[in-house]
Amino acid sequence: MTGGGRVEYGSRVVIFQLEHSAGVTREGGPGLIGRCGRVLCLMRTGLVALVELDEAFGGVRRWSVNRNDLTPAVVDEGCFVAPVGMGELRLGVTGPDDILIRHAVWPKEDTGLCGIKVRRLNEYVLPFVSAAFGACPDCRKLTSAEEELPVPYLLP
């Protein structure tokens, strides 16, 4: 499957946040963000996806993740997500693994729009979403609402 499209049964996905998922899944925290996998089934009237990760995390390969915390992968191999926001703004982070601050970063840069040096999660290229929990206030201000796409595939 070549990406784009919706998060549905059989689709390749990337976990780009854990804001809407259950507490047990959120405990996996930063270690799950950026991981790729395939949707095995949809549960709870389609709001929760059972995702089998490409590589186990914490000894577990299958995680229940809210569909609003997933974004479709662009390709099957090399799993990455499409550019979003101001052309190609990506996600960079600072802080300890249990309290991450999310920053907007241009591709191939290691400094956020706010001027702080950042690191990438799990070597995956994820989009910056200013509405996400823990987004840097300065980066959020520098990315205006009309230049940034909304959080992908939010369900009503």
Backbone as CSV, one residue per row, in Angstrom:
resi,resn,N_x,N_y,N_z,CA_x,CA_y,CA_z,C_x,C_y,C_z
1,MET,0.844,-1.187,0.000,0.000,0.000,0.000,0.878,1.235,0.000
2,THR,0.617,2.157,-0.863,1.299,3.439,-0.825,0.420,4.386,-0.050
3,GLY,1.009,5.102,0.895,0.313,5.859,1.933,-0.674,6.906,1.478
4,GLY,-0.834,7.925,2.296,-1.919,8.863,2.152,-3.149,8.192,2.723
5,GLY,-4.321,8.627,2.343,-5.525,7.937,2.743,-5.825,7.977,4.225
6,ARG,-6.662,7.049,4.649,-7.171,7.026,6.018,-6.511,5.932,6.842
7,VAL,-6.681,6.055,8.149,-6.235,5.005,9.061,-7.365,3.989,9.126
8,GLU,-7.129,2.794,8.574,-8.148,1.755,8.541,-7.481,0.386,8.594
9,TYR,-8.297,-0.656,8.620,-7.783,-2.019,8.692,-6.732,-2.257,7.612
10,GLY,-5.567,-2.788,8.008,-4.515,-3.140,7.080,-3.580,-2.016,6.682
11,SER,-3.898,-0.775,7.058,-3.050,0.339,6.616,-1.778,0.447,7.447
12,ARG,-0.727,0.963,6.814,0.544,1.245,7.491,0.408,2.581,8.183
13,VAL,0.835,2.656,9.435,0.662,3.878,10.213,1.913,4.214,11.008
14,VAL,1.970,5.480,11.445,3.004,5.964,12.349,2.293,6.537,13.564
15,ILE,2.773,6.213,14.757,2.236,6.817,15.978,2.892,8.186,16.114
16,PHE,2.101,9.275,15.972,2.707,10.600,16.007,2.429,11.346,17.298
17,GLN,1.530,10.830,18.144,1.278,11.393,19.466,0.519,10.356,20.269
18,LEU,0.300,10.616,21.567,-0.469,9.696,22.409,-1.498,10.453,23.242
19,GLU,-1.970,11.557,22.717,-2.886,12.420,23.456,-4.251,11.791,23.694
20,HIS,-4.755,10.995,22.759,-6.116,10.460,22.849,-6.171,8.998,23.285
21,SER,-5.048,8.320,23.344,-5.016,6.892,23.661,-5.212,6.649,25.159
22,ALA,-5.508,5.399,25.488,-5.733,5.009,26.884,-4.462,5.178,27.718
23,GLY,-4.642,5.304,29.015,-3.528,5.523,29.933,-2.447,4.467,29.842
24,VAL,-2.846,3.216,29.673,-1.867,2.138,29.585,-0.953,2.344,28.375
25,THR,-1.517,2.788,27.264,-0.720,3.056,26.071,0.136,4.298,26.268
26,ARG,-0.435,5.340,26.874,0.325,6.576,27.103,1.527,6.349,28.013
27,GLU,1.470,5.330,28.871,2.616,5.023,29.727,3.837,4.643,28.907
28,GLY,3.622,4.117,27.694,4.735,3.819,26.791,5.442,5.087,26.360
29,GLY,4.697,6.182,26.378,5.209,7.520,26.147,6.076,7.699,24.929
30,PRO,7.159,8.451,25.110,8.008,8.833,23.990,8.577,7.650,23.210
31,GLY,8.702,6.506,23.846,9.240,5.345,23.157,8.330,4.831,22.052
32,LEU,7.031,5.109,22.148,6.094,4.675,21.107,5.972,5.693,19.984
33,ILE,6.192,6.955,20.283,6.038,8.006,19.281,7.094,7.825,18.192
34,GLY,6.624,7.822,16.951,7.514,7.656,15.811,7.626,6.229,15.329
35,ARG,7.045,5.289,16.055,7.125,3.883,15.633,6.092,3.593,14.550
36,CYS,6.451,2.693,13.659,5.600,2.311,12.534,5.008,0.934,12.754
37,GLY,3.877,0.702,12.128,3.248,-0.605,12.213,2.083,-0.711,11.252
38,ARG,1.292,-1.778,11.438,0.132,-2.043,10.579,-1.092,-2.208,11.468
39,VAL,-2.232,-1.657,11.037,-3.485,-1.787,11.774,-4.018,-3.196,11.563
40,LEU,-4.151,-3.954,12.665,-4.669,-5.321,12.587,-6.183,-5.354,12.655
41,CYS,-6.768,-4.456,13.466,-8.225,-4.372,13.553,-8.621,-3.055,14.209
42,LEU,-9.887,-2.695,14.040,-10.440,-1.510,14.679,-11.398,-1.960,15.768
43,MET,-11.304,-1.322,16.920,-12.121,-1.708,18.072,-12.897,-0.494,18.565
44,ARG,-13.846,-0.731,19.476,-14.632,0.339,20.102,-15.234,1.259,19.057
45,THR,-16.064,0.721,18.233,-16.737,1.436,17.143,-15.767,2.179,16.233
46,GLY,-14.574,1.636,16.065,-13.606,2.192,15.133,-12.737,3.305,15.673
47,LEU,-12.863,3.664,16.939,-12.058,4.741,17.504,-10.665,4.295,17.914
48,VAL,-10.502,3.013,18.200,-9.218,2.484,18.655,-8.725,1.447,17.651
49,ALA,-7.443,1.550,17.307,-6.834,0.604,16.379,-5.862,-0.293,17.137
50,LEU,-5.886,-1.575,16.837,-4.868,-2.487,17.344,-3.740,-2.457,16.319
51,VAL,-2.588,-1.926,16.736,-1.454,-1.733,15.830,-0.355,-2.721,16.175
52,GLU,0.100,-3.464,15.174,1.255,-4.334,15.354,2.476,-3.573,14.858
53,LEU,3.390,-3.281,15.794,4.588,-2.519,15.461,5.558,-3.358,14.634
54,ASP,6.346,-2.686,13.817,7.373,-3.371,13.041,8.426,-3.967,13.970
55,GLU,8.748,-3.241,15.031,9.711,-3.713,16.034,9.064,-3.587,17.393
56,ALA,9.172,-4.620,18.218,8.572,-4.608,19.547,9.133,-3.469,20.387
57,PHE,8.280,-2.901,21.238,8.704,-1.878,22.186,8.352,-2.386,23.572
58,GLY,9.337,-2.439,24.455,9.104,-2.942,25.803,8.664,-4.398,25.801
59,GLY,9.091,-5.150,24.789,8.717,-6.554,24.681,7.322,-6.779,24.115
60,VAL,6.642,-5.714,23.696,5.261,-5.811,23.195,5.213,-5.304,21.759
61,ARG,4.580,-6.089,20.887,4.441,-5.667,19.483,3.079,-5.082,19.175
62,ARG,2.041,-5.506,19.915,0.682,-5.042,19.608,0.210,-4.050,20.673
63,TRP,-0.216,-2.875,20.210,-0.658,-1.811,21.104,-2.007,-1.286,20.630
64,SER,-2.886,-0.949,21.572,-4.146,-0.297,21.204,-3.908,1.209,21.241
65,VAL,-4.145,1.851,20.103,-3.856,3.273,19.944,-5.088,3.951,19.348
66,ASN,-5.491,5.086,19.906,-6.606,5.843,19.363,-6.266,6.272,17.940
67,ARG,-7.231,6.192,17.032,-6.975,6.547,15.624,-6.518,7.987,15.458
68,ASN,-6.904,8.866,16.374,-6.489,10.265,16.287,-5.016,10.452,16.630
69,ASP,-4.377,9.430,17.172,-2.951,9.488,17.498,-2.091,8.855,16.413
70,LEU,-2.724,8.430,15.318,-2.021,7.773,14.215,-2.092,8.623,12.960
71,THR,-1.112,8.463,12.107,-1.154,9.076,10.788,-0.685,8.019,9.784
72,PRO,-1.278,7.993,8.579,-0.868,6.986,7.595,0.594,7.145,7.201
73,ALA,1.276,6.029,6.995,2.652,6.055,6.496,2.602,6.270,4.995
74,VAL,3.618,6.911,4.458,3.654,7.193,3.023,3.999,5.946,2.224
75,VAL,4.914,5.140,2.720,5.336,3.940,2.003,5.452,2.775,2.965
76,ASP,5.417,1.554,2.429,5.565,0.368,3.266,6.974,0.231,3.813
77,GLU,7.969,0.431,2.987,9.352,0.277,3.420,9.909,1.636,3.802
78,GLY,10.675,1.706,4.870,11.283,2.954,5.281,10.334,3.885,6.001
79,CYS,9.114,3.486,6.209,8.071,4.145,6.978,8.347,5.595,7.361
80,PHE,7.781,6.516,6.624,7.842,7.923,7.016,6.529,8.585,6.634
81,VAL,6.285,9.783,7.157,5.014,10.450,6.891,5.208,11.619,5.942
82,ALA,4.132,12.001,5.300,4.183,13.073,4.308,4.431,14.419,4.956
83,PRO,5.034,15.339,4.222,5.234,16.692,4.730,3.902,17.350,5.065
84,VAL,3.844,18.083,6.151,2.643,18.827,6.523,3.042,20.210,6.993
85,GLY,2.057,21.024,7.262,2.310,22.333,7.834,2.994,23.250,6.841
86,MET,3.834,24.126,7.320,4.470,25.162,6.503,5.400,24.534,5.481
87,GLY,4.838,23.728,4.592,5.638,23.054,3.587,6.157,21.739,4.113
88,GLU,7.114,21.779,5.022,7.744,20.540,5.471,8.170,20.585,6.939
89,LEU,7.495,21.312,7.794,7.901,21.361,9.203,7.835,19.986,9.837
90,ARG,8.865,19.635,10.584,8.976,18.329,11.224,8.985,18.481,12.730
91,LEU,8.928,17.352,13.419,8.914,17.321,14.880,10.313,17.104,15.428
92,GLY,10.738,17.991,16.325,11.956,17.827,17.099,11.568,17.936,18.560
93,VAL,12.331,17.352,19.464,11.962,17.370,20.878,13.141,17.793,21.749
94,THR,12.796,18.287,22.927,13.775,18.568,23.977,13.211,18.043,25.282
95,GLY,14.068,17.926,26.273,13.630,17.499,27.592,13.866,16.026,27.829
96,PRO,13.669,15.589,29.083,13.825,14.168,29.404,12.716,13.350,28.751
97,ASP,12.934,12.033,28.626,11.987,11.178,27.913,10.593,11.168,28.519
98,ASP,10.452,11.470,29.811,9.120,11.431,30.417,8.374,12.763,30.293
99,ILE,9.076,13.843,29.922,8.433,15.151,29.756,9.018,15.814,28.507
100,LEU,8.490,15.470,27.342,9.023,16.006,26.087,8.325,17.297,25.689
101,ILE,9.100,18.235,25.180,8.555,19.445,24.575,8.732,19.284,23.070
102,ARG,7.658,19.511,22.308,7.665,19.331,20.856,7.973,20.657,20.176
103,HIS,8.893,20.620,19.212,9.308,21.817,18.492,9.131,21.634,16.987
104,ALA,8.884,22.750,16.286,8.809,22.755,14.826,10.229,22.919,14.279
105,VAL,10.629,22.025,13.364,11.987,22.014,12.823,11.917,21.863,11.304
106,TRP,12.745,22.605,10.586,12.852,22.413,9.143,13.650,21.132,8.882
107,PRO,13.356,20.415,7.789,14.099,19.193,7.483,15.601,19.437,7.473
108,LYS,16.338,18.465,7.956,17.801,18.481,7.991,18.372,19.547,8.919
109,GLU,17.540,20.149,9.764,17.999,21.132,10.747,17.980,20.482,12.127
110,ASP,18.753,21.013,13.042,18.730,20.503,14.405,18.359,21.592,15.406
111,THR,17.754,22.683,14.901,17.316,23.786,15.743,15.852,24.082,15.445
112,GLY,15.037,24.190,16.497,13.625,24.505,16.324,13.426,25.934,15.854
113,LEU,12.222,26.253,15.391,11.921,27.617,14.967,12.137,28.604,16.106
114,CYS,12.015,28.125,17.342,12.191,28.968,18.523,13.669,29.213,18.839
115,GLY,14.578,28.516,18.145,16.008,28.702,18.354,16.662,27.697,19.282
116,ILE,15.895,26.751,19.813,16.437,25.749,20.737,16.918,24.526,19.967
117,LYS,18.087,23.996,20.344,18.629,22.777,19.727,17.736,21.598,20.129
118,VAL,17.351,20.761,19.155,16.410,19.664,19.376,16.992,18.335,18.921
119,ARG,16.293,17.244,19.242,16.635,15.912,18.735,15.374,15.293,18.137
120,ARG,15.579,14.348,17.231,14.451,13.654,16.602,14.169,12.365,17.360
121,LEU,12.922,11.901,17.284,12.525,10.672,17.959,12.706,9.481,17.037
122,ASN,13.410,8.464,17.483,13.512,7.185,16.778,13.943,7.299,15.316
123,GLU,14.613,8.395,14.959,15.098,8.609,13.593,13.992,8.653,12.547
124,TYR,12.719,8.750,12.960,11.634,8.885,11.993,11.362,10.360,11.773
125,VAL,10.827,10.673,10.616,10.506,12.052,10.298,9.006,12.245,10.529
126,LEU,8.658,12.932,11.610,7.259,13.148,11.967,6.874,14.607,11.748
127,PRO,5.586,14.861,11.467,5.144,16.246,11.289,5.024,16.973,12.617
128,PHE,5.236,18.287,12.598,4.970,19.114,13.774,3.495,19.488,13.753
129,VAL,2.799,19.286,14.878,1.387,19.642,15.009,1.274,20.561,16.214
130,SER,0.973,21.840,15.954,0.962,22.812,17.047,-0.130,22.534,18.068
131,ALA,-1.191,21.824,17.678,-2.277,21.514,18.599,-1.945,20.345,19.519
132,ALA,-0.834,19.664,19.280,-0.475,18.490,20.079,-0.073,18.888,21.498
133,PHE,-0.342,18.010,22.431,0.044,18.233,23.822,1.558,18.390,23.914
134,GLY,2.025,19.373,24.657,3.454,19.566,24.863,4.154,20.343,23.762
135,ALA,3.386,20.989,22.853,4.014,21.785,21.793,4.635,23.039,22.397
136,CYS,5.823,23.376,21.940,6.531,24.572,22.397,5.676,25.813,22.107
137,PRO,5.430,26.654,23.117,4.609,27.844,22.890,5.182,28.773,21.820
138,ASP,6.510,28.920,21.774,7.124,29.799,20.771,6.971,29.223,19.367
139,CYS,7.185,27.911,19.232,7.010,27.272,17.917,5.541,27.332,17.502
140,ARG,4.640,27.171,18.464,3.210,27.244,18.187,2.857,28.626,17.637
141,LYS,3.405,29.698,18.240,3.134,31.067,17.789,3.711,31.309,16.398
142,LEU,4.874,30.719,16.123,5.540,30.948,14.844,4.902,30.188,13.687
143,THR,4.068,29.216,13.995,3.338,28.485,12.947,1.881,28.920,13.030
144,SER,1.469,29.773,12.135,0.107,30.304,12.200,-0.903,29.240,11.804
145,ALA,-2.122,29.417,12.267,-3.188,28.435,12.032,-3.455,28.223,10.549
146,GLU,-3.362,29.283,9.743,-3.662,29.101,8.321,-2.530,28.419,7.563
147,GLU,-1.322,28.386,8.118,-0.212,27.727,7.438,-0.092,26.263,7.828
148,GLU,-0.701,25.857,8.927,-0.545,24.494,9.403,-1.813,23.688,9.170
149,LEU,-1.653,22.455,8.775,-2.790,21.572,8.606,-3.298,21.152,9.971
150,PRO,-4.589,20.809,10.106,-5.101,20.346,11.388,-4.515,18.968,11.731
151,VAL,-4.730,18.536,12.970,-4.282,17.213,13.379,-4.898,16.209,12.424
152,PRO,-4.090,15.315,11.827,-4.591,14.417,10.797,-5.703,13.490,11.266
153,TYR,-6.756,13.390,10.472,-7.785,12.384,10.579,-8.519,12.340,11.913
154,LEU,-8.762,13.487,12.542,-9.556,13.496,13.762,-10.966,13.041,13.423
155,LEU,-11.493,12.190,14.249,-12.838,11.690,14.027,-13.839,12.601,14.727
156,PRO,-15.063,12.681,14.226,-16.065,13.564,14.849,-16.418,13.112,16.238
